[in-house]
Every structure is written in C-alpha cells, then in structure tokens.
Amino acid sequence: MTVRRVVPNIQSSATKESRAFYDLLGFEEAMNLGWIITLASPSTPGAQISVMTEDMTGPVVPDISVEVDDVDTVYTAVRDSGAEIVHPLQDEEWGVRRFFVRDPNGRVINVLGHH
C-alpha cells in the first residue's frame, strides 16, 4: 500500500476568507465543490489544505484526508483491526472511493482513493 498524499481538513464557514489567507502563503485553488475548497502549492502540488463547511455525504468533517493507492485493501485491514468505522466505504460522485475511520486519538481520518 502506498500513501499518495495527506491533507489537513479545516472545518470553517469562512471559506472565502480562508482562501484569501492561504493565498498569502502561496496556495492556489485546486478544487472547489462549494462545500470543500482544496488549496495547493503550485510548486509542490501534493502540499495541500482543504477548507470544508461540511462533508457532503459523511456524518462529520474529517480531521485529515489520506489518499492511498488501494482503498479497498486499507478498508479491509482497518475493519479487521476493530477500529471504529465512522463512515462506510463508498464511491462518491466526485470521483473518489472513501471511508472514515477514528484513530486512537479520536481524530476522524478520511481514507480515499481516486477511481
């Protein structure tokens, strides 16, 4: 299994203000679905921050997102470990397959893969 990127997720209703602030740090908008904006470094595209008002299909806004190369294998390993699945594995209309799991610190992790 390969981790492709890790993105912190910030829950905020101030998406416009957040975008302007992170522009000052050199980030540019990479994705905007209305409820989530992902900002990326133009020189290092894997360096990203997402600002979310809510999660469109999940029960909570996850603390971080971890993109992996094989989300199904990771889901099986996490489920079999007994970790708490917060949101079931499913395909999303914006082109990802994902699930949420709670880590030992109580943080919710969005584990995803693009398909």
C-alpha positions as CSV (number, residue, x, y, z in Angstrom):
1,M,0.0,0.0,0.0
2,T,1.2,3.5,-0.9
3,V,0.2,6.7,0.7
4,R,-0.1,9.3,-2.1
5,R,-0.9,12.4,0.0
6,V,-2.1,13.6,3.3
7,V,-4.3,16.7,3.5
8,P,-5.4,18.5,6.7
9,N,-9.1,19.5,6.7
10,I,-10.2,22.7,8.4
11,Q,-13.9,23.0,9.2
12,S,-15.0,26.6,8.6
13,S,-17.8,28.7,7.3
14,A,-15.3,31.3,6.3
15,T,-14.1,29.7,3.1
16,K,-13.7,33.0,1.2
17,E,-11.6,34.4,4.0
18,S,-9.6,31.2,4.4
19,R,-8.9,31.1,0.6
20,A,-7.6,34.8,0.8
21,F,-5.4,34.0,3.8
22,Y,-3.9,30.9,2.3
23,D,-3.3,32.8,-0.9
24,L,-0.9,34.9,1.2
25,L,1.1,31.7,1.9
26,G,1.3,30.8,-1.8
27,F,-1.5,28.3,-2.1
28,E,-3.8,28.3,-5.1
29,E,-7.3,26.8,-5.5
30,A,-7.0,23.3,-6.9
31,M,-10.6,22.2,-6.4
32,N,-13.9,23.9,-5.3
33,L,-17.1,21.8,-4.8
34,G,-18.8,24.6,-2.9
35,W,-18.7,22.8,0.4
36,I,-15.0,22.0,0.2
37,I,-12.1,24.0,-1.3
38,T,-8.7,22.4,-1.7
39,L,-5.8,24.7,-1.9
40,A,-2.4,23.5,-3.2
41,S,1.1,24.8,-3.6
42,P,1.8,25.5,-7.3
43,S,5.4,24.4,-6.9
44,T,4.6,21.3,-4.8
45,P,1.1,20.2,-5.8
46,G,1.0,17.5,-3.1
47,A,1.2,20.2,-0.4
48,Q,-2.5,20.9,0.2
49,I,-5.0,22.2,2.7
50,S,-8.8,21.7,2.5
51,V,-11.4,24.0,4.0
52,M,-14.8,22.5,4.5
53,T,-18.1,23.9,5.6
54,E,-19.5,20.3,5.9
55,D,-18.9,16.9,4.4
56,M,-21.4,16.3,1.7
57,T,-22.1,12.6,2.5
58,G,-20.2,11.9,5.7
59,P,-21.5,12.4,9.2
60,V,-18.7,14.7,10.3
61,V,-15.9,16.8,8.8
62,P,-12.8,14.6,8.9
63,D,-9.7,15.9,10.6
64,I,-7.4,14.8,7.8
65,S,-7.6,13.0,4.4
66,V,-5.2,10.3,3.4
67,E,-5.1,9.2,-0.2
68,V,-3.9,5.7,-0.8
69,D,-3.4,3.6,-3.9
70,D,-5.7,0.8,-2.8
71,V,-8.5,2.0,-0.6
72,D,-10.3,-1.4,-0.6
73,T,-7.2,-3.2,0.9
74,V,-6.8,-0.5,3.5
75,Y,-10.5,-0.6,4.4
76,T,-10.3,-4.4,4.9
77,A,-7.2,-4.1,7.1
78,V,-8.8,-1.2,9.2
79,R,-12.1,-3.0,9.6
80,D,-10.4,-6.3,10.6
81,S,-8.3,-4.4,13.2
82,G,-11.5,-3.5,15.0
83,A,-11.0,0.3,14.5
84,E,-14.3,2.3,14.5
85,I,-15.6,2.9,11.0
86,V,-17.3,6.3,11.1
87,H,-18.5,6.3,7.5
88,P,-18.7,3.2,5.3
89,L,-16.7,2.5,2.2
90,Q,-18.5,4.0,-0.8
91,D,-18.0,5.6,-4.2
92,E,-18.6,9.3,-4.3
93,E,-20.0,11.3,-7.2
94,W,-16.9,13.5,-7.3
95,G,-14.7,10.6,-8.3
96,V,-13.3,9.1,-5.1
97,R,-13.9,5.9,-3.2
98,R,-13.6,6.5,0.5
99,F,-14.4,5.7,4.2
100,F,-13.9,7.4,7.5
101,V,-12.1,5.8,10.5
102,R,-11.4,7.1,14.0
103,D,-7.8,6.9,15.0
104,P,-6.6,6.1,18.6
105,N,-6.6,9.8,19.4
106,G,-10.2,10.3,18.5
107,R,-9.4,12.0,15.1
108,V,-11.5,11.1,12.1
109,I,-9.5,10.1,9.1
110,N,-10.9,10.2,5.5
111,V,-9.2,7.4,3.7
112,L,-9.7,7.7,-0.1
113,G,-8.6,6.6,-3.5
114,H,-9.4,8.1,-6.9
115,H,-11.2,5.8,-9.4
